[in-house]
Amino acid sequence: MIIPRHYENLHVLHENTAANRSYYIPAEERFDDLVENREHSGRFQLLNGMWGFRYFDSIYDLKDEFYREGYGEEGFGEIPVPGCWQNYGFDSHQYTNTRYPFPMDPPYVPEENPCGAYIHHFVYEPDEAAPKAFLNFEGVDSCYYVWLNGSYVGYSQVSHATGEFDVTPYIRAGENKLAVLVLKWCDGSYLEDQDKFRMSGIFRDVYLLKRPEQGIFDYFLKTRIDGQQAEINVSFTFFDEKMPVKCSVYDQEGSLSALAEDVPGDDGISLTLDQPVLWNAEQPFLYTVVYECGGEVITDRLGIREIKVKDGAVLVNGTKIKFRGVNRHDSDPVTGFVISLDQMKKDFQVMKQHNVNAIRTSHYPNAPQFYQLCDELGFYVIDEADNESHGTNDIYMEDDHEAGRRERWNHAVSDNPAFTEATADRAKLLVERDKNRPCVLIWSMGNECAYGCTFEAALAWTKAFDSTRLTHYESARYRDSNKTYDFSNIDLYSRMYPPLEDIHEYFAGNPEKPFVMCEYCHAMGNGPGDFEDYFEVIEQYDGLCGGFVWEWCDHGIYQGRTPEGRAMYLYGGDHGEYPHDGNFCMDGLVYPDRTPHTGLKELKNVNRPARVVSFCQEKREAIIHNYLDFTSFKEYASVAWEVTCDGVCIAEGTLEGDAVPDILPHGEAAVRLDFEVPEAGKCFLKLRYIRRESTRLVAAGTELGFDEIPLKNEDGRNQTVLHLLKRCGETCTGSREPGLFTVKEDDRRLYVSGPDFAHVYNKLTGVLEEMNVNQCRLLERPMEYNLWRAPTDNDRYLKLKWQKAHYDLTYSRAYQTDYSVTAEGVRIHSVIAILSPVIQRILNMEADWLIGADGRVDINLAVKRDTELPELPRFGLRLFLPKDMEDVTYCGLGPVESYRDKRRASSHGLFTANVAALHEDYIRPQENGSHDDCDFVTLTGRRAGLTAAGDQTFSFNASVYTQEELTEKNHNYELVRSPYTVLCLDYRMNGIGSNSCGPRLLEKYRLDEAEFTFGISLIPEGKAE
């Protein structure tokens, strides 16, 4: 079948489409169910459902004119619309990050271009009052040709934009045949190189709108706040003739707030509201505006707000704000790009529950209802055009270096005049459709295209068309340095993943433009670990208006469950595709099913609505700062508090009524508490911020975050630990005669035994091989000195250094071992090195072991590290315990996993768990489930138990998997449980950071000390049969 080659013609982006306009649903009368049930409008006909479908590997395989009436459809199956054909067995899934999935030869795409032919039969009932019919496609990837009843209607592209066709000449009463041909690739694919799975088909709603002969075609509503009044100005365009319009504005109680009746449409409409209620993300108050014209009624929502820049800061309604945002893709593990209202609302609910107030629509416009929900539920939006040509940076260069690559990035597309119309078209489609949405504060021209004449044109048009919003384009930084460009229409200075020092350097220059981090804290796998550090710098500068975490959800393809019931999610390369970028799509704050990662829990507490900024223990007085921008603290939250001592709650209470201060936004006030602090014990005061009243997304009583404050006393040590060590010390000191210890020795081992225990120490490795108490075996394998961890996604660059240093292949060698028997026990001293193949010694140790009369083992290690080698993943001991030792009790940070730089979701307490429950099931296996700042940990089984404790806190990890298993396997459903319970006791672990796509781990979190000491005691227990 011969079709016009519009799909490779940059001069034909659309054919026979209607002019761009804002989104709305017309009706014959006022219609308020704008989002949930738009199909209830009598002027709206939804065409979704099962459509006829046939897939072709190449456009040249499509021989028949399938769109003709009377064409036999025997070769067609069915597919749901909306739907992505890869999810139904056609073609194959492919994930790439930046690389094009075809040769970079703009504007040409492969000749063997896959395509899908769609046929849909529907019945149409004409409406005499609305005889015109407009066919709408809200999302089709990548381009499409449309026929109705055998007649050619038109062509369009831009996958995430609405294409509208006037089909009045072709539609008829009764049955109609709609035919659509969708191509997998087109010239527009060069501008849609977003970091996502590449899917194809009609993935958003298709519908008809019935319209009158004459009436409103489009409108643009703007608001301006002037003291205690708001001015509303609406401009209109019409089908043909200019018509009178009646405009009514109602408040949320349904009372008429303003009316402009029979105003000539060519003059627009101006209305004034006295004492208006303003819209913001915390208090998303919406009016209803009703337009009546030409026998048609258009109902919309109106949020009164202003956004502007003043003194280098971003202001909403005159107030400085912070974006505590996320980047969100349309992604579902089952439906792919197809996102229902329920799926959207699930995302919004989890976001609100975790203190997210802003969304960047990375990197394309979302469905229209998305913005209506953001209006209603309260989210600030950076609305981004469907522009990304990242793959033009993947050019072959003989002298390949990053600086040179960035100089040439813009040559193929963004500074190529041939692409100016296409680039600007995408900005216009975005702005025109969403211009009446109050949630949209910022227009973003796209993502990672570099800069040039195409974006100069897009920005100039955008700023001229809409001066009420700000403009954004991060990739303006990447351009040919030999040319001069116009940046005057960009309002914000934007960066991705900036190191903290770059932010400080920017503000040292007293800049005029606000700084926004459009992406930061890459949330891939176990991480991010630097939320708190970025929060501190965000609060330091008024001009740093916040940031958007990359990204919201893991992109995975659900593949069912294993026979054991484990969910299987696939990522790049799992479908045999080339090119692909592996699990780089697994970089979200939530799993594909929207279960929160621990990183989202971390973000929640970092972005809590209030914080204790100072505390006076003598007065029991906490100064609380309200980080909300528009809401008083008392209106928003209540406070519950508790005091713990050695992990146990000893006092608690709530602040209600007048006890809760009415802290104004950005203000501070004192709260007084009444509690006593014990003279001894490790004590903490915890203040929990509780949602006072229910909203649509957050129930009353939901915890919004907490503060934890260490309390001072005479002896701040954990008394349980002191008791453990003292009890064992008393047993070991003077209560046993040296003769009660038996020590045997051979060339390899020391055999140390007492009345109730028998341990074996390896003189060649410097560790215990066996621990036995009351004939209970506690070690299934010899202990190990442990430097390795299963690399996290944020270790993806550092692990190359670690592997070069062979940290994954280390072993210990003891060069000298001496022992003596004293009243305290058997003292063993070893001189040890940690070695690995090929390279020099990694570190040297002096190890002192004391085996007491009850079998307790005290270990003290003095370590000197070779500083030529990279920082260590971790340092500690690894124990392989019996599998049934699976009940864990620990006193430290919990219950959420914690690390040196990722610990704000955890607080100190006494916790119990099954060892399997401590595992955080990242889709690509990696280090997980550790707990930092631990006083002691106890693992118990049917007969045996082991407690680890020390004078200094430590980190532990108890797991049903070995670190080798976590390192080697690519998917969590492939993991095989160890025959042991694996216990790692760490002096420290390297921090987590966000280096998977961000700056290097901050120095203060690196395990790179030249020298350090580590001490820990192992206290075994065993029950005789």
C-alpha positions, 0 to 999 in steps of 0.5 A: 500500500502506497502512502505519502512519506510524511514520516520522513518529511520535516516539512509535513508534521501534520496534515489536515489537523485542527488548529492547536487549542486548549483542552476542554470537554464541551457539553450541552449544559453545565458539566462538572464531572470533568475528570472522572466521567468526561464520557458522560457529556452528551457531546463526547463519544469515547471510541476506546475498546477492542479494535481490529489489529494487524502487525507488519514487520515492515511498512512494505509488507502492508499491501492492502488498502485496509482502510477501504469500505468492504475490505475483508478483515480476515487477517486482523486480530484484536488489540485493546485501544489504548494499548501498546502493541509490544505488550500483546506479543507484537514486535519486541520490547526495547529499552535504551537510555540515550542511544537511538534504536536505529542508525542516526541519519536524520530525518531518515528512519529504517526502510523496514519500518514496523507498523500496525493497522487498526480498524474500528467500527462504531455507531454515530448518532448526529446531534442537530445542535452540534453537527460538527464532529472532531476526532481526537487522538490523545497519544499515538507513538510515533506517527499515524495516518487516519481514514474514515469510511474509506476517505483519507482524513489526515496525518499527525505525529508527536507521540504525547500530543493531542491530534484533532481532525475535523471529520464532519465531511466524512462521518455519517449517521449509523455505522462508521469505519475508522482506520488508522495506520501507526508507524513505529518510527518517523522523523519525529523519533529523532526528537523522542529519544527519552530514557524509557522503554520504546513502545508503539501504538495508540496508547491514550484515549480516542474520542469524538467531540460534537460541536456547534456550527459556531461557537468557542474554539479556544480560550486562554484564561489569565489571572492577576492578583492586585492586593485583595482583588483578582483580575480574570482575563479571558481571550477567545477564538471562534470557529468562524464568526465571533460570538457573544459569551456568557462567563460565570465563576462559582466558588467551591460552595456553588455560589456565583462569584463573578459574572460577565454576560453577553460580552462580545467575544472579540473583546474578551472578558474581564472579571474582578473577584474581591477577596479571592481564595488563591491556589497553591499546592498546599491549598489547591482552591479551585473555582468553577468557570462556565462559558456559554456560547452558541448552544454549547457549554464549556465548564472548567476549573480556575485556580487564581495564582501568580508565579514570578521571579523577584530578587532571584527567587521563585515566588507563588502569590508573592511567597518564596517556594521550594519545589520538593519534586520528582520526575515522573514518566508514564510507566506501568509494568503491565500496561506500559505507556497506558496510564488510567486515572486510577494509576495516576491517582495511585501515584499522586497518593503515594507522592502526597503521603511522602511530602512531594509537592511538585512534578516534572512531566519528564520528558513529554506532556502527560494526558490532559486529565493528569493536569486536572488532577494536579489542579485538584490535588495540589501539585506544582508542575513543570510541563515539558515538551516532547523534545529529546534528541539525546542520541545525537550526542552518541557520535563517533569521534576519533578524539573522543572526549566529553568536552568535544562531544558536547561541543558537537552535540547540537549539530545534528538537530538542535542547531539545525534549521531543518528541525526548527519547525518540528522543535517549535511545533512541540512547544506550541502543542504543549503550551496551547493545550495546557495553558489554562491549567493553574498547576503548570508554573513552568514551561520546559522546552524539552530535555537533553537536546543541547541548544541552538536555533531550534530552541531559540525559536521555541523559547521566543514563541513561548515567552511571547505567547505566555508571559505569565509563566516561567520558562526552563531548558536545562540543556541550554548549557550544551552548545558550540562555544564558537557561536553566540546564542540567545538565552534571554527567554530562559527564566531559570538556571537549571542543572542536572545532578550538580555537585554541591560545590557547583551550587555554592559557586553559582550563588557566590556570583550573586546571580539574577536567575533562580537555580532549579535542579531539574534532576538530582539524587538519582534514585537507582537501586539502593539510594539515594544517600545524599538527600539531607545534604541537598536539603541543607543547600536548598534551604541555604539559598532563597534562589535555589527553588528546589529540585526534582528527584530522578525519578519516580518509578522503576520501569519494568516489564511484568513477566508473571511469577516464578513457581515460588511466587516471586514477581518477575520484572524485566529490563533492558536486554531481557528481550534480546534487543540491541542496543539496550541500557540494562537496568538503568531504567530501574531508577525510581523511588517506587518499585514498578507496582508502586511499593515505596523504596527505602529511598522514598521513605528517606525523602519523606522524612528529609522533606517533612513539613517541620523540623526541630532546629534547636533544643534546650534540654534543661527547659525541655524546649524545642524550637520548631520551624515550619517548612510549609510555604502557605499553611500554618503548622497548627492547621496542618499537623499535630505532634506526638512525642516519645522518649526512649532509653536503650531502645525502649519507650519510657515516656510519651505524649501528644501535643493538642489544642493550645499546646501546638503552636500556631507556627506561620509558614516559614516561621518558628515557635517553641514547644514545651514537653514534660519528661524525665531523663534517666541518669543512665542509658542511651536516650532519644527524644522523638517528635512525630508530625501527624496529619491533623485532618484528612485530605483526598490523598492523606488520611488524618493520623498519617505520620508525615515525618519525625525528628530524633534528638539525642538526650544528655545524661550522666552515662549515655551508654547503652546499659544493655550492652554494658550489662552484657559486657560486664556479665561476661567480663565477670565470668571471664575475670577471676572466676575461672582458673587458667587450668580450666581452659584447654588449648591444643595447637597444630601447624594450622589451628588453635583448639580452645575449649572450656567447660561449655564451649569449643572454638577453633582459631586458624593461625594462617588466616587469623579468624575463628573457624569454629564456635561451639557452645553446649555442643551447639555449632554456631559457625557453618563455615569459617569467619572471614574478614570482609571488604566486599559488598554486592555493588549497589547501582550507585557503585556502578563506577566505583565498582570498576576500581574495586574490581581492579583492586580485587576487593571481591577476591580478598583473603587474609593471611596471618604472618605471626600468631601467638597466644597465652592463657590467663585468668581472663581467658585465652589471648591470641595475637596475630599479625595479618594482611588482607590480600588479593590476586595480582596487587599489593597488600590492601591493608595490614592488621594487628588482631587481638582475640580474647576467648573467655571462660563462657565462650565469649570472644572479644575482637580488637583490630588495628588497621592500616590501609594502603591509601594508593588503593580506592576507598573500601566498600566495607570493613568487618567480619562475616559469619555464616550461622546455622540457617535456623538462626533467623530471629533477629533482635537489634538495638540501633537504627531501624526498622528501615535499612540505613547507611552512613548517608542514608539514615533519615528514614530510620530512628533508634530503637529496639527492633525484632525481625525475621532475617528474611524480612530484613532483605530489601528486594531490589530488582537488580540484586545488590547490597541492602538491608544493613543497619547503622549505628547499632549497639548490639544485635542478637540472632537466635535459632532453635538451640543456638544464639549469638549476640554481637556488641561493642563499646562503639556502635557498628553496622550489621547486615543479616541476610538469607543471601551471600554477597556473592549471590547478590553480586552475580545475579541480575534479577531478584527472582533468580536469587537462591537462598544461602544454606546459612544465615549470613551475618556481617558485622562492620566497622563501617561501610562506604556511603551510598550516594547517588553516583549512578548518574550523579556526583561522586560520593561526598568525602565525609561518607567514604571509607578511606581512613588510612588507619582505624580500629574496630572492636566487637564482642561475640557472645554465644549461647547454646542449649544442650539437647 
